[in-house]
């Protein structure tokens, strides 16, 4: 980072932003969370200028910053995560021609974190639900100009998407029927992927389906 600063002479070069992102990840891995936050914030400022405010770099940095805040300051994470994660998910879902399900799934996992309180706070998931429906439509080929196909796509990313989005939709209390359908779809995909190492996961998904979705319908 310091070499890039010295060579470039200004702080808005894209390579400096990438270096700061790498530094932030190293700091996170080493437990240096304050340094990680500082590096991500500086990287974000550069990404917005050099890559554009709707770029995948900005979306990824917002996602990673929430991860750091969870380790550093739970109260701050609960306060800042709703806006940050919505901005990140919106950029991944509505601003890209090809959906990156791996990155989208990472955001959904954060939304399911107990510490962030999305599952238990009334209305906390309302802004996210339309984006979940949009991804489903893209996966079913109903959105012109957007696709989910990618040379490196793994069908397990699709299974994970429907698993996590189904659980989130259920917690939103907006559409239990679709939530059940999505989790059942995940179970079916995991079944097809069982020979690729999905056997253990499909058991967990089935267990969640039985205990959570069915309990929802009983109430």
C-alpha positions in Angstrom: 0.0 0.0 0.0 2.7 2.5 0.9 4.7 1.6 -2.2 1.6 2.3 -4.3 1.0 5.6 -2.6 4.6 6.7 -3.2 4.6 5.6 -6.9 1.2 7.0 -7.8 1.3 10.3 -5.9 -2.5 10.3 -5.3 -4.9 8.1 -3.4 -7.6 7.4 -6.0 -5.8 4.9 -8.2 -7.6 1.6 -8.6 -4.5 -0.5 -7.9 -4.2 1.2 -4.5 -7.8 0.4 -3.8 -7.2 -3.3 -4.5 -4.1 -3.3 -2.4 -6.1 -1.8 0.5 -8.7 -4.4 0.1 -6.1 -7.1 0.3 -4.6 -5.4 3.4 -8.1 -5.3 5.0 -8.5 -9.0 4.5 -5.1 -9.8 6.0 -5.9 -7.5 9.0 -9.2 -9.3 9.5 -7.6 -12.7 9.4 -5.0 -11.6 12.0 -7.7 -10.2 14.3 -6.6 -6.6 13.7 -10.2 -5.4 13.3 -9.7 -1.6 13.7 -7.0 -1.6 11.0 -9.3 -3.7 8.8 -12.1 -1.1 9.2 -9.7 1.7 8.3 -8.4 -0.1 5.3 -11.9 -1.0 4.0 -13.1 2.6 4.4 -10.2 3.9 2.5 -10.6 1.3 -0.2 -14.4 2.0 -0.5 -13.7 5.7 -1.1 -11.3 4.8 -4.0 -13.7 2.1 -5.4 -16.5 4.6 -5.6 -14.3 7.0 -7.6 -12.4 4.7 -9.8 -14.7 1.7 -10.3 -18.1 3.4 -9.9 -20.6 3.5 -7.0 -22.5 0.4 -8.4 -19.4 -1.7 -9.0 -18.8 -5.2 -7.6 -15.8 -3.7 -5.7 -18.1 -1.4 -3.7 -20.6 -4.2 -3.1 -17.9 -6.6 -1.9 -16.3 -4.0 0.3 -19.6 -3.2 2.0 -20.1 -6.9 2.7 -16.7 -7.5 4.0 -16.9 -4.4 6.2 -20.0 -5.8 7.9 -18.1 -9.0 8.7 -15.4 -6.9 10.4 -17.9 -4.8 12.4 -19.5 -8.0 13.7 -16.1 -8.9 15.3 -15.3 -5.4 16.4 -18.5 -3.8 17.6 -21.8 -5.7 17.6 -23.9 -2.6 18.4 -22.4 -0.6 15.5 -22.8 -3.7 13.2 -26.5 -3.9 14.1 -26.9 -0.1 13.4 -24.9 0.0 10.2 -25.5 -3.4 8.6 -29.1 -2.8 7.3 -28.1 0.0 5.0 -24.7 -1.5 4.1 -26.0 -5.0 3.3 -29.0 -3.6 1.3 -26.7 -1.5 -0.8 -24.4 -4.4 -1.4 -27.2 -6.8 -2.3 -28.9 -4.3 -4.5 -25.6 -3.8 -6.5 -25.2 -7.6 -6.9 -28.8 -8.2 -7.8 -29.9 -5.2 -9.8 -26.8 -3.6 -11.3 -25.0 -6.7 -12.8 -25.7 -8.5 -16.1 -24.6 -11.8 -14.6 -25.5 -12.7 -11.0 -22.7 -13.8 -8.7 -24.5 -16.2 -6.6 -21.5 -17.0 -4.4 -21.3 -13.3 -3.3 -25.1 -13.0 -3.0 -25.2 -16.1 -0.7 -22.5 -14.6 1.5 -24.8 -11.6 2.1 -27.7 -13.9 2.9 -25.6 -15.7 5.4 -24.9 -12.4 7.1 -28.6 -11.5 7.2 -29.2 -14.8 9.0 -26.6 -13.9 11.7 -28.2 -13.9 15.1 -26.1 -11.0 16.3 -27.4 -8.7 13.6 -31.0 -9.3 14.6 -32.6 -9.4 11.1 -34.5 -12.6 11.9 -36.1 -11.3 15.1 -36.6 -7.6 14.4 -40.0 -6.7 12.9 -39.8 -5.4 9.4 -36.0 -5.7 9.2 -36.1 -7.9 6.1 -38.7 -5.9 4.2 -36.3 -4.1 2.0 -34.5 -7.3 1.1 -37.5 -9.5 0.1 -38.0 -7.9 -3.3 -34.4 -8.6 -4.1 -34.9 -12.2 -3.2 -37.8 -12.5 -5.5 -35.8 -10.8 -8.3 -33.0 -13.3 -8.0 -35.5 -16.2 -8.2 -36.9 -14.6 -11.4 -33.4 -14.3 -12.9 -32.7 -18.0 -12.1 -35.9 -18.9 -13.8 -35.0 -16.9 -16.9 -37.8 -14.3 -16.5 -35.6 -11.1 -16.4 -34.5 -9.9 -19.8 -30.9 -8.7 -19.8 -29.8 -10.6 -16.7 -28.6 -14.2 -16.4 -27.2 -16.5 -13.8 -25.1 -18.6 -16.0 -21.3 -18.3 -15.6 -18.4 -20.5 -16.7 -17.6 -21.1 -13.1 -21.1 -21.5 -11.7 -21.7 -24.4 -9.3 -25.2 -25.8 -9.0 -24.6 -25.9 -5.2 -24.6 -22.1 -5.2 -28.2 -22.3 -6.6 -29.1 -24.8 -3.8 -27.6 -22.5 -1.2 -29.4 -19.5 -2.6 -32.8 -21.2 -2.2 -31.9 -22.6 1.2 -30.9 -19.2 2.6 -33.6 -17.1 0.8 -36.3 -19.5 1.8 -35.3 -19.2 5.5 -35.1 -15.4 5.2 -38.5 -15.2 3.5 -40.0 -17.3 6.3 -38.5 -15.0 8.9 -39.9 -12.0 7.1 -43.4 -13.4 7.7 -44.4 -12.3 4.2 -44.8 -15.5 2.3 -44.6 -18.8 4.1 -45.8 -20.8 1.1 -43.0 -19.5 -1.2 -40.5 -19.9 1.6 -41.5 -23.6 1.8 -41.3 -24.0 -1.9 -37.8 -22.5 -2.1 -36.4 -24.7 0.7 -38.0 -27.7 -1.0 -36.3 -26.7 -4.2 -33.0 -26.5 -2.4 -33.5 -30.0 -1.0 -34.2 -31.2 -4.5 -31.0 -29.6 -5.9 -28.9 -30.9 -3.0 -30.3 -34.3 -3.8 -29.1 -34.0 -7.4 -25.7 -32.8 -6.1 -25.3 -35.5 -3.5 -22.7 -37.3 -5.6 -20.7 -34.1 -5.6 -20.4 -34.0 -1.8 -23.8 -32.5 -0.9 -25.0 -35.5 1.2 -24.3 -34.0 4.6 -25.8 -30.6 3.6 -29.0 -32.1 2.3 -29.6 -33.7 5.6 -29.2 -30.4 7.4 -31.5 -28.6 4.9 -34.2 -31.3 5.3 -33.9 -31.0 9.1 -34.4 -27.2 8.9 -37.3 -27.6 6.5 -39.1 -30.1 8.8 -38.6 -28.1 12.0 -39.0 -24.6 10.8 -41.3 -24.4 7.8 -43.7 -27.0 9.1 -43.7 -25.3 12.5 -44.6 -22.0 10.7 -47.7 -23.6 9.1 -48.8 -25.0 12.5 -49.1 -21.4 13.7 
